[in-house]
Amino acid sequence: MRTFVIGDIHGGLIALKQVLERAAVTNKDTLIFLGDYVDGWSQSPQVIDYLIELKQKQNCICIRGNHDDLLQQWMRDGKDNELWHHHGGEATVLAYESISSTHKQIHVSFLESLQGYYLDSQNRLFIHAGFTNMSGVTYEYSSESFYWDRTLWETAMALDPNMKTDSLFYPKRLKLYKEIFIGHTPVTRIHETVPIQKANVWNVDTGAAFTGKLTIMDIDSKEFWQSDPLNELYFDEKGRN
């Protein structure tokens, strides 16, 4: 039995099926999804349907991403957001035009069920974006930080790799957990295409919303598998490009 972590999917169902097949995932494996299941490519509703079905077959932990929260606000509360439309939401709105209200309600229930984070028995934290409280996620003032924060990853990237953890200047947030697995900020922004580790933070968002690939990684061995580039799988769409 293995445990896998999956990066931001952004409506790319074809890519999701590819990585599960390439990693030879079985129903005995645990799957931890880091959020952002929607917005970008045209199959956001189908991704959610697939995840709902997958949860019936095996242990799946689904974390909330900022795009999932924006979709929930739109579907449940009727809250529209112009910036959301410009950052992948438009494709999602169009995709839901053919989805019945009853079907949408099932998706709202799924979105409401998403976890802010997951902490395993080995003190490994799985979270979409990050957290800001120096004492950890359980002390966070606002759960929105879990899916909007970028300072955790920026701190990890800026950290001098030669600094020892017992230094007075070593960031306290990076000493709280054995490992932290995140998505949210694509590593393609630093011209990388594979999962990147900085300090104890693993970033598994390899740019599937844009021209990158979707990644699935074994959290123990760190072996990973990737889909084809999403802009090739959805060659007649723009994604978030």
C-alpha positions as CSV (number, residue, x, y, z in Angstrom):
1,M,0.0,0.0,0.0
2,R,1.5,3.3,-1.1
3,T,0.5,6.9,-0.4
4,F,0.6,9.4,-3.3
5,V,0.2,13.2,-3.4
6,I,-1.3,14.8,-6.5
7,G,-0.7,18.4,-7.6
8,D,-3.2,21.0,-9.0
9,I,-5.4,19.5,-11.6
10,H,-7.3,22.5,-12.9
11,G,-10.0,20.7,-15.0
12,G,-7.6,18.4,-16.7
13,L,-9.3,15.0,-16.3
14,I,-7.3,13.4,-19.1
15,A,-4.1,14.3,-17.3
16,L,-5.4,12.9,-14.0
17,K,-6.3,9.6,-15.6
18,Q,-2.8,9.5,-17.2
19,V,-0.9,9.9,-13.9
20,L,-3.0,7.4,-12.0
21,E,-2.3,4.9,-14.8
22,R,1.4,5.7,-15.1
23,A,1.9,5.3,-11.3
24,A,0.0,2.0,-11.4
25,V,-2.3,3.2,-8.6
26,T,-4.5,0.5,-7.1
27,N,-7.5,0.8,-4.8
28,K,-5.2,-0.2,-1.9
29,D,-3.3,3.0,-2.3
30,T,-4.1,6.3,-0.5
31,L,-4.4,9.4,-2.7
32,I,-3.9,12.9,-1.3
33,F,-5.1,15.6,-3.6
34,L,-3.7,19.1,-2.9
35,G,-6.7,21.0,-4.3
36,D,-7.5,23.2,-7.3
37,Y,-9.5,20.6,-9.1
38,V,-11.2,23.2,-11.3
39,D,-10.6,26.3,-13.5
40,G,-8.4,26.2,-16.5
41,W,-9.3,23.3,-18.8
42,S,-12.8,22.3,-19.9
43,Q,-13.4,19.3,-17.7
44,S,-13.8,20.8,-14.2
45,P,-17.3,19.1,-13.6
46,Q,-15.9,15.8,-14.9
47,V,-12.9,16.0,-12.6
48,I,-15.2,16.5,-9.6
49,D,-17.4,13.6,-10.7
50,Y,-14.3,11.4,-11.1
51,L,-13.1,12.3,-7.6
52,I,-16.5,11.6,-6.0
53,E,-16.5,8.2,-7.7
54,L,-12.8,7.5,-6.7
55,K,-13.6,8.2,-3.1
56,Q,-16.1,5.3,-3.1
57,K,-13.3,2.9,-4.2
58,Q,-10.3,3.9,-2.1
59,N,-9.0,6.2,0.6
60,C,-8.9,9.7,-0.9
61,I,-8.0,12.8,1.0
62,C,-9.2,16.0,-0.8
63,I,-7.7,19.3,0.3
64,R,-9.4,22.6,-0.5
65,G,-7.7,24.9,-3.1
66,N,-8.5,28.6,-3.7
67,H,-10.1,27.9,-7.0
68,D,-12.3,25.3,-5.4
69,D,-13.4,27.9,-2.9
70,L,-14.2,30.4,-5.6
71,L,-16.3,27.8,-7.4
72,Q,-18.2,27.0,-4.2
73,Q,-18.9,30.7,-3.7
74,W,-20.3,30.9,-7.2
75,M,-22.4,27.8,-7.2
76,R,-23.7,27.9,-3.6
77,D,-23.8,31.6,-2.8
78,G,-24.2,33.1,-6.3
79,K,-21.1,35.2,-5.7
80,D,-19.4,36.2,-9.0
81,N,-15.8,37.4,-9.2
82,E,-14.4,39.1,-12.3
83,L,-10.8,38.2,-11.5
84,W,-11.9,34.5,-11.1
85,H,-13.2,34.5,-14.7
86,H,-9.8,35.8,-15.9
87,H,-7.9,33.1,-14.0
88,G,-9.7,30.0,-15.2
89,G,-13.2,30.6,-14.0
90,E,-14.6,31.3,-17.4
91,A,-13.9,27.8,-18.6
92,T,-15.6,26.4,-15.5
93,V,-18.7,28.6,-15.9
94,L,-19.1,27.5,-19.5
95,A,-18.6,23.8,-18.5
96,Y,-21.4,24.0,-15.9
97,E,-23.9,25.4,-18.4
98,S,-24.8,21.8,-19.4
99,I,-24.9,20.5,-15.8
100,S,-28.3,20.2,-14.1
101,S,-29.1,22.0,-10.8
102,T,-29.4,18.7,-9.0
103,H,-26.0,17.6,-10.3
104,K,-24.5,21.0,-9.2
105,Q,-25.8,20.4,-5.7
106,I,-23.8,17.2,-5.5
107,H,-20.7,19.1,-6.5
108,V,-21.5,21.8,-3.9
109,S,-21.6,19.1,-1.2
110,F,-18.3,17.8,-2.4
111,L,-16.7,21.3,-2.3
112,E,-18.1,21.8,1.2
113,S,-16.5,18.6,2.3
114,L,-13.0,19.5,1.3
115,Q,-10.4,19.6,4.1
116,G,-8.3,22.7,4.9
117,Y,-5.2,20.5,5.5
118,Y,-4.2,16.9,6.4
119,L,-1.6,16.0,9.0
120,D,-0.5,12.3,8.9
121,S,0.9,10.1,11.7
122,Q,4.5,11.0,10.8
123,N,3.9,14.8,11.2
124,R,3.8,15.4,7.4
125,L,1.5,18.3,6.5
126,F,-0.5,18.4,3.3
127,I,-2.0,21.8,2.4
128,H,-2.8,23.6,-0.7
129,A,-0.9,26.9,-0.2
130,G,0.5,27.3,3.3
131,F,-0.1,28.9,6.7
132,T,1.1,32.0,8.5
133,N,0.9,31.3,12.2
134,M,4.3,30.6,13.7
135,S,2.7,27.9,15.9
136,G,1.2,25.9,13.1
137,V,-2.0,25.3,11.3
138,T,-4.2,24.6,14.3
139,Y,-3.5,28.2,15.5
140,E,-4.2,29.8,12.2
141,Y,-6.6,32.8,12.5
142,S,-8.2,32.5,9.1
143,S,-8.5,29.2,7.2
144,E,-8.3,31.2,4.0
145,S,-4.5,31.2,4.5
146,F,-4.6,27.5,3.9
147,Y,-5.5,28.0,0.2
148,W,-4.3,31.5,-0.5
149,D,-0.9,31.9,1.3
150,R,2.3,32.2,-0.8
151,T,4.7,33.3,2.0
152,L,5.5,29.8,3.2
153,W,6.8,28.8,-0.3
154,E,8.6,32.2,-0.7
155,T,10.2,31.8,2.7
156,A,11.4,28.2,1.8
157,M,12.8,29.4,-1.5
158,A,14.6,32.4,0.0
159,L,16.2,30.4,2.8
160,D,19.9,30.0,2.8
161,P,20.4,26.3,2.4
162,N,23.5,26.4,4.6
163,M,21.6,27.9,7.6
164,K,21.2,25.3,10.4
165,T,17.8,24.6,11.9
166,D,19.1,25.7,15.4
167,S,19.9,29.2,14.1
168,L,17.9,32.0,15.7
169,F,17.1,33.2,12.2
170,Y,15.8,29.9,10.9
171,P,12.0,30.3,10.1
172,K,10.0,28.7,12.8
173,R,7.3,27.6,10.4
174,L,9.8,25.4,8.7
175,K,10.6,23.5,11.9
176,L,7.1,22.5,12.9
177,Y,6.5,19.6,10.5
178,K,8.7,16.8,9.2
179,E,7.6,17.6,5.6
180,I,5.1,20.0,4.0
181,F,3.5,19.2,0.7
182,I,2.0,22.1,-1.2
183,G,0.6,23.1,-4.6
184,H,-0.8,26.6,-5.4
185,T,2.3,28.3,-6.8
186,P,3.6,26.5,-10.0
187,V,7.2,25.6,-10.0
188,T,7.2,26.7,-13.6
189,R,7.5,30.2,-12.3
190,I,11.1,29.4,-11.3
191,H,11.6,27.5,-14.6
192,E,11.2,24.0,-13.1
193,T,9.1,21.2,-14.5
194,V,9.2,18.6,-11.7
195,P,8.4,18.6,-8.0
196,I,10.8,20.9,-6.1
197,Q,12.0,20.7,-2.5
198,K,13.1,23.8,-0.6
199,A,13.9,23.2,3.1
200,N,11.2,20.7,4.2
201,V,8.6,22.0,1.7
202,W,7.8,20.0,-1.4
203,N,6.0,21.9,-4.1
204,V,4.1,19.5,-6.4
205,D,2.3,22.0,-8.6
206,T,4.1,21.6,-11.9
207,G,2.0,24.0,-13.9
208,A,-0.9,21.9,-15.2
209,A,-3.1,24.9,-15.5
210,F,-0.8,26.4,-18.1
211,T,1.7,24.5,-20.3
212,G,3.0,22.2,-17.7
213,K,2.3,18.6,-16.6
214,L,0.3,17.1,-13.8
215,T,2.4,15.3,-11.2
216,I,1.7,12.4,-8.8
217,M,4.4,11.6,-6.3
218,D,5.0,8.7,-3.8
219,I,5.4,10.6,-0.5
220,D,7.8,8.0,0.9
221,S,10.1,7.2,-2.0
222,K,9.7,10.6,-3.8
223,E,9.4,8.8,-7.1
224,F,7.0,10.7,-9.4
225,W,5.1,10.3,-12.6
226,Q,3.8,13.0,-14.9
227,S,1.1,13.5,-17.5
228,D,1.7,14.9,-21.0
229,P,1.7,18.7,-21.1
230,L,-1.9,19.9,-20.6
231,N,-1.8,22.3,-23.5
232,E,-1.1,19.3,-25.7
233,L,-3.9,17.2,-24.2
234,Y,-6.3,20.1,-24.6
235,F,-4.7,21.5,-27.8
236,D,-7.8,23.5,-28.9
237,E,-8.2,25.3,-25.5
238,K,-6.3,28.1,-23.8
239,G,-6.3,26.9,-20.2
240,R,-5.0,29.6,-18.0
241,N,-2.5,30.7,-20.6
